[in-house]
């Protein structure tokens, strides 16, 4: 199974996603802030990044640019995990060339089914 890195400041959401993924045999690592993210990538080498672009004290656009331009990370699937206006999130994902987005405020019942679209 793919290795997933969850980057989200909302701890309860991180715990929910981690439980769902581990129950489905994914390898999961988490960060609740952007500090140390590049070292975490180098160590964990995730296949999928679940990324909340609305984290406080984070320049999400700069972080994404760094991640997407690193040669070792160019094949990683990056999915925004957000709350709010789905149309605005979709526009953001298109602008940033992300692979997709999942709206957390709709609950996590369909989370695993959604991720299955990116896992072979």
C-alpha positions as CSV (number, residue, x, y, z in Angstrom):
1,X,0.0,0.0,0.0
2,X,1.1,3.6,-0.6
3,X,2.7,5.6,2.1
4,X,0.6,8.7,3.0
5,X,1.8,11.9,4.8
6,X,-1.0,14.0,6.3
7,X,-0.1,17.7,6.8
8,X,-3.0,19.4,8.6
9,X,-3.2,21.6,11.7
10,X,-6.6,20.3,12.7
11,X,-5.6,17.5,15.1
12,X,-9.0,15.7,15.3
13,X,-9.1,15.5,11.5
14,X,-5.6,14.1,11.4
15,X,-6.5,11.5,13.9
16,X,-9.7,10.5,12.0
17,X,-7.8,10.3,8.6
18,X,-4.9,8.4,10.2
19,X,-7.3,5.8,11.7
20,X,-9.2,5.3,8.5
21,X,-5.9,4.9,6.5
22,X,-4.2,2.5,8.9
23,X,-7.3,0.3,9.1
24,X,-7.0,0.0,5.3
25,X,-3.3,-1.0,5.6
26,X,-1.8,2.3,4.5
27,X,1.5,3.4,6.0
28,X,0.7,6.8,7.5
29,X,2.8,9.6,9.0
30,X,1.5,13.0,10.2
31,X,2.6,16.6,10.7
32,X,0.4,19.3,12.3
33,X,2.5,22.1,11.1
34,X,4.8,22.9,8.2
35,X,8.0,23.0,10.3
36,X,10.4,20.2,9.3
37,X,8.3,19.2,6.3
38,X,11.2,18.8,3.9
39,X,13.1,16.6,6.4
40,X,10.0,14.6,6.9
41,X,9.7,14.1,3.1
42,X,13.3,13.0,2.9
43,X,12.8,10.5,5.7
44,X,9.3,9.1,4.9
45,X,9.3,9.4,1.1
46,X,5.5,9.4,0.9
47,X,3.6,8.5,-2.2
48,X,0.6,10.7,-1.3
49,X,0.5,14.0,0.5
50,X,-2.8,15.0,2.1
51,X,-2.4,18.7,2.5
52,X,-4.5,21.4,4.2
53,X,-3.7,24.7,2.4
54,X,-5.4,26.7,5.1
55,X,-2.8,26.1,7.9
56,X,-1.9,29.1,10.0
57,X,1.7,30.4,9.8
58,X,2.3,28.6,6.5
59,X,2.9,29.9,3.0
60,X,1.0,27.1,1.3
61,X,1.8,28.3,-2.2
62,X,5.6,28.5,-1.5
63,X,5.5,25.1,0.2
64,X,3.7,23.5,-2.7
65,X,6.2,25.0,-5.2
66,X,9.1,23.6,-3.2
67,X,7.5,20.2,-3.0
68,X,6.5,20.0,-6.6
69,X,9.9,21.2,-7.9
70,X,11.9,18.7,-5.9
71,X,13.0,15.9,-8.2
72,X,12.3,13.2,-5.6
73,X,8.8,14.4,-5.1
74,X,7.6,14.9,-8.7
75,X,5.6,11.7,-8.8
76,X,3.9,12.2,-5.5
77,X,0.1,12.6,-5.5
78,X,-0.9,15.8,-3.8
79,X,-4.5,16.1,-2.5
80,X,-5.9,19.2,-0.8
81,X,-8.0,18.4,2.3
82,X,-10.1,21.4,3.0
83,X,-13.3,22.9,4.4
84,X,-15.3,25.7,2.8
85,X,-16.4,26.5,-0.7
86,X,-15.8,23.6,-3.0
87,X,-15.7,25.8,-6.1
88,X,-13.0,28.0,-4.6
89,X,-11.0,24.9,-3.5
90,X,-11.3,23.4,-7.0
91,X,-10.0,26.6,-8.5
92,X,-7.1,26.6,-6.1
93,X,-6.3,23.0,-6.9
94,X,-6.4,23.7,-10.6
95,X,-4.1,26.8,-10.2
96,X,-1.6,24.8,-8.1
97,X,-1.8,21.7,-10.4
98,X,-2.9,19.4,-7.5
99,X,-4.3,16.0,-8.2
100,X,-7.5,16.5,-6.4
101,X,-9.2,17.7,-3.2
102,X,-11.4,16.2,-0.5
103,X,-13.9,18.4,1.4
104,X,-13.5,17.5,5.1
105,X,-16.6,19.3,6.1
106,X,-18.6,16.6,4.3
107,X,-17.4,14.0,6.8
108,X,-15.0,11.1,6.3
109,X,-17.4,8.4,5.3
110,X,-16.3,8.7,1.7
111,X,-12.7,9.4,2.3
112,X,-11.2,6.0,1.6
113,X,-13.3,5.6,-1.5
114,X,-12.1,8.9,-2.8
115,X,-8.4,8.0,-2.2
116,X,-9.0,4.7,-4.1
117,X,-9.1,6.8,-7.2
118,X,-5.4,7.5,-6.8
119,X,-4.2,4.1,-5.7
120,X,-3.5,1.3,-8.1
